[in-house]
Amino acid sequence: MFPQYDVIVVGAGHAGCEAAAAAANMGSKVMLITMNMNTIAQMSCNPAMGGVAKGQIVREIDALGGYSGIVSDKSMIQFRMLNKSKGPAMWSPRTQNDRMRFAEEWRLALEQTPNVDFWQEMVSGLVIKQNRVVGVRTSMGLEIMGKSVVLTNGTFLNGLIHIGEKRFGGGRTGEKAATGITEQLVQLGFESGRMKTGTPPRVDGRSLNWDKMEVQPGDDTPGKFSFTNTKPLTNQRPCHITYTNQDVHDILKTGFEKSPMFTGRIKGLGPRYCPSIEDKINRFAERERHQIFVEPEGWNTVEIYVNGFSTSLPEDVQYKAITKIPGFETVKMFRPGYAIEYDYFPPTQLEATLETKRIANLYFAGQINGTTGYEEAASQGLMAGINAHNKVHEKEAFVLGRSEAYIGVLIDDLINKGTDEPYRMFTSRAEFRILLRQDNADIRLTGIGNKLGLASDERLEAVNNKIIATQELIDQLSKIKVKPEEINGKLNQIKSAPIKEKTALINFVRRPELEIDDVLSFHPDAEKLVANLGKAIIEQSAILIKYETYIEKERSLADQMNNLDNKKIPVSFDYKSIPALSSEAKEKLSNIKPKNLGQASRISGVNPADISVLMVYMAR
Ligand code: FAD
């Protein structure tokens, strides 16, 4: 019934969709098996993509030739560039999306990808021969054979949903949990753990009093994620902001004795930075109110996502409390909030390619690796799909460095440090964040995506043109000069220091109080120069000029780190025979078997003294 596949992807969430698309677009014969084809690319929680550090990841996926950026652009209802008041390393694109359209666009994209077959069923086990995966077994007892398997089970492995004292099996509400895989993997020697996440209630927008809330509009000039020709929005749906108050908190507290979190029924650790509302009022008792973002679920639906009110308290307590929020007095609830516990596999059991160390050709991507978030999942899916394809076609492993991409930081952190709480990306996790900006993701990664066979030649050409045009603009800005008598009046007006001699425009761009658009208006030649240039090129030039010293400094630090990454350690290196290493370092290094000194230095528990010892031994 089925041919033999190159890559079998289990699960069609964000990780699974990217994995299937990447492997197929590179030329693999792909089977995408998922429990329910109507929930392909379902957004389990918030209908939004991107945000701080996550927006950078979506742009990186896009530059490499993945689909998450394109799908997000085609289904967005609002666009905002977050942190615009901070430096460019912090600028982060975020979209509010139409949940149904997002899923539909993903499904269309996959259906239009040659080489992807679909099968709707639960995978209950793997077929393994001599420590190599050769296929999967389904709940109906079918065997589907493949040269590699990518597991992207999300929150479904032995998923257990909690609402107050009620609990029932499920991978998301209304969907079955997946069983069999964890048990088999544990028997094979894998370590597994439990994590937890939660979601807020969804409500009927027709029952809300919008006049009592603050409006949160999208950007005046909305941007987009993809570097391809997707269209920015011309019309946007606003979000709204309201707040909890003491009444809301008092009612929520009446449910604490039935809270699965506080009574210890939930064992798994949840995301600390994304706490439930009961956690917030418990942990930050001094706070009189918490912000609630009231977000539409799409263009045409009346369903509203109550962001900031994630809860697993009993549904009647949720309802009573939510009616005390300004604007929600006559609210009708569509779905209660809930918490879910699920199995994950500590990611230190993976190679940098996301292949498991224990079973050859078996890859894990997404929430199964202890991460949280669509973007984190999608990027791992992309990397696992690429590597599964490369492995079965005997091509080189594909790994991104920490100075190349947030995706590199994410995977390096996971496999070396592991995680015992849901891992999400923050800009602070990247040591080179001025290099890893959202605006230059195309410059950093399109060439790589093109070599992999994922980003088209036209895209590469467009990036090369952008690089040339940016450099030309910078060169011209160093050549065009203004005299004091031409400009000091204007500088005075905008409270910028006057000049004493003829000065090149580039020096004004360096001034923190001046925007490049101000400077371009200083000279007609400059205005002419940019008349036909895109906004991205002007913005790119401004960033490169203003942050030149920071960029150079990070580049040289990155080079130093890359030198350590180039110092290879043999797999057979016997750490236990080095007395000067700390016992923790001996244990961690022997378990993880880092490929190079750089990787060794990033393993938690291995300190700089241990690295110095290793360097001495390796030099011998
Ligand atoms: P998923 O999106 O979960 O997709 C898994 C896919 O695999 C599904 O299609 C499923 O049907 C399929 N599948 C599973 N097992 C099998 C099997 N054995 N056989 C066949 N198919 C299978 N993230 C945040 O960043 N912030 C939040 O606040 C947040 N809250 C959440 C709240 C809830 C209730 C849930 C469920 C998730 C939440 N998440 C949140 C997490 C976010 O949804 C995930 O990070 C993201 O969806 C993970 O993507 P994934 O591809 O790894 O898995």
Boltz pocket constraint, residues with backbone or C-beta under 6 A from the ligand:
constraints:
  - pocket:
      binder: B
      contacts: [[A, 10], [A, 11], [A, 12], [A, 13], [A, 14], [A, 15], [A, 16], [A, 33], [A, 34], [A, 35], [A, 36], [A, 39], [A, 40], [A, 41], [A, 42], [A, 43], [A, 44], [A, 45], [A, 46], [A, 121], [A, 122], [A, 123], [A, 124], [A, 152], [A, 153], [A, 154], [A, 155], [A, 156], [A, 157], [A, 171], [A, 172], [A, 178], [A, 179], [A, 181], [A, 197], [A, 198], [A, 199], [A, 274], [A, 338], [A, 339], [A, 340], [A, 365], [A, 366], [A, 367], [A, 368], [A, 371], [A, 372], [A, 373], [A, 374], [A, 377], [A, 378]]
      max_distance: 6.0
